[in-house]
Amino acid sequence: MLPTQTKPVEVITIAEPSPMYHPPLPIELSMADIDWEILTPKLMEEYLSDLHLGSAPETAYYSLTSKDYENLSMNMAEIKRYIKETLHIIEFYREYDKEDKDAEKVSENK
């Protein structure tokens, strides 16, 4: 009653890569406007005299030398470059994954 021969077991392995995660892009920057006020020595004298008279607001001023302003500008340009390069890398991987999915669909249809 027992079969004398057993059927060989056929093992088929299908390797499928796990799907690539595509995080959403961050929300675009929303910068607040900045009011720049340039104080020349003459304007500073007027401000100080008005301050002593009590008609000027007590405002703290920050100053930059020409070199520091140049450094600030270079830093902002460096941030922009970094963001652009990062977005290009993200775009590359998204396109790469899209091409892989398209290739899989073509091979499945054959």
C-alpha positions in Angstrom: 0.0 0.0 0.0 2.9 2.3 0.5 4.3 3.9 -2.6 7.7 2.5 -3.5 9.0 5.8 -5.0 8.7 9.2 -3.6 8.4 12.3 -5.8 11.4 14.5 -5.7 10.8 17.9 -4.1 11.3 20.8 -6.4 12.6 23.9 -4.7 12.3 27.3 -6.5 14.0 30.3 -5.0 12.8 33.7 -6.0 15.1 36.5 -4.8 13.2 39.7 -4.4 14.9 42.8 -3.0 13.1 44.6 -0.3 11.4 47.8 -1.5 13.5 50.9 -1.3 12.2 53.4 1.2 11.6 56.9 -0.2 11.2 59.4 2.6 9.2 62.4 1.8 11.1 65.5 0.9 11.2 68.1 3.7 8.9 71.1 3.6 10.4 74.0 1.6 12.1 76.6 3.6 10.0 79.5 4.8 12.2 82.4 5.6 11.2 85.4 7.6 12.0 88.8 6.2 14.8 90.7 7.8 15.0 94.4 8.0 18.6 95.5 7.6 19.6 98.8 9.1 23.0 100.2 8.2 24.5 102.5 10.7 27.1 104.9 9.5 29.1 107.0 12.0 26.8 110.0 11.3 23.6 107.9 11.8 25.1 106.4 14.9 25.7 109.8 16.4 22.1 110.8 15.6 20.8 107.6 17.2 22.9 108.1 20.3 21.8 111.8 20.7 18.1 110.7 20.2 18.7 107.9 22.7 20.0 110.3 25.3 16.9 112.5 24.7 14.7 109.5 25.1 13.2 109.6 21.6 15.0 106.6 20.2 14.1 103.0 21.0 16.6 101.0 22.9 17.8 98.6 20.2 20.7 96.2 20.3 22.8 96.3 17.1 25.1 93.7 15.8 27.8 94.5 13.4 29.9 92.6 11.0 33.2 93.5 9.4 33.4 93.2 5.7 35.3 89.9 6.1 32.7 88.6 8.5 29.9 89.5 6.1 31.8 87.8 3.3 32.1 84.7 5.5 28.3 84.8 6.2 27.6 85.0 2.5 30.0 82.1 1.8 28.4 80.0 4.6 24.9 80.6 3.0 26.3 79.6 -0.4 27.8 76.4 1.2 24.4 75.5 2.8 22.7 76.0 -0.6 25.3 73.8 -2.3 24.9 71.1 0.3 21.1 71.1 0.0 21.2 70.9 -3.8 23.7 68.0 -3.7 21.6 66.1 -1.2 18.4 66.6 -3.3 20.3 65.3 -6.4 21.3 62.2 -4.5 17.7 61.6 -3.4 16.5 62.1 -6.9 19.1 59.7 -8.2 18.0 56.9 -5.9 14.3 57.5 -6.7 15.0 57.3 -10.5 17.2 54.2 -9.9 14.4 52.4 -8.0 11.9 53.5 -10.7 14.1 52.0 -13.4 14.4 48.7 -11.5 10.6 48.5 -11.1 10.1 49.2 -14.8 12.7 46.5 -15.7 10.9 44.0 -13.5 7.5 44.7 -15.2 9.1 44.2 -18.6 10.6 40.9 -17.6 7.4 39.7 -16.0 5.4 40.4 -19.2 7.7 38.3 -21.3 
